[in-house]
Amino acid sequence: MTDRDYRKEYDEYHGTEEQKKRRAERNAARRAARKRGAVRKGDGKEVHHVNAPRKGSLDGTKTKVVPKSVNRRIQPKRGS
């Protein structure tokens, strides 16, 4: 097994403008849910974007707070 090159990963994927914008939208949705008192850091819950597009903006998508285990089950499989 080889070591992961995290710098390369960031440069090629996480550091792209599109991914930065999507991450900012996810963080904003979590902040909004936190203001409503629905979610706190480390509470095992996540913000689920209902019917979110696979590509493009998350603006205008409805959100709800669900347990992390539930959110991971309803997400589509990636790759393969």
N, C-alpha and C positions, 0 to 999 in steps of 0.2 A: 504494500500500500504506500502511495506517495503522499507527501504533505500537500495540503491545500494552499494555493496561492491566493490569499484573501485580497491582496492589492489588485491582482489581475481581475478577480471577480468583481470588485468594486468598479474598477475602470471600465470593464466591458458591459456591466449590467446595472448594478446598483447606483452607479454614478452618472448614468445617462439622464438627460433632462426629463424625459418621459417618466422614468422611475422616481425621480426626485419629486415631481408634481403629484404622482399617485401616492407616494409616501406622505406628502404634506396633506393631501386630502384625507387619508386614513387618520392621521394624527389630529386633524381638525374635527373629524367626526367623533373621535374618542374624547377630545376636550369638550365638545358640545354635550356628549352623554354624561361626562363627569359633572358638568355644571347642573345637569338635571338631577344629579345624585344617583345615577343609575350604575355607574362603574367607577372603580378605584384601582389604582395600580396594585398588582399582586393579588387581586381578588378572584382570579381564575375565570374571569369573564372577558368577552371580546365584543366589539361592535361588528355586527353582521350587516353588510350592504345588500339589501334585498333586491334581487334581479339586477345586480350590477353587471355592466358590460365587461367582457373579457379584455377589451382594449378600449382606450379612450378615457374620458373623464368620469369621475365618480360624482361630480356635481349633480344635485337633483335626485340622487338615488335615495330611497328611504332606508333608514337604519333602525336596527333594534339591538338590544343588548341580550346576548345569549351566553351560556356557559361555553368555555373554550372547547370542551369535548364535543358538544353539539355542533358548534361552528365548523370544526374540522371534519365532521362526518358529512355535512351538507355541501362542502366544497367539491368542485369537480376534480377528477384525477388529472394530473399534469404529466406531460411527456408521454413516453412509451408509445 
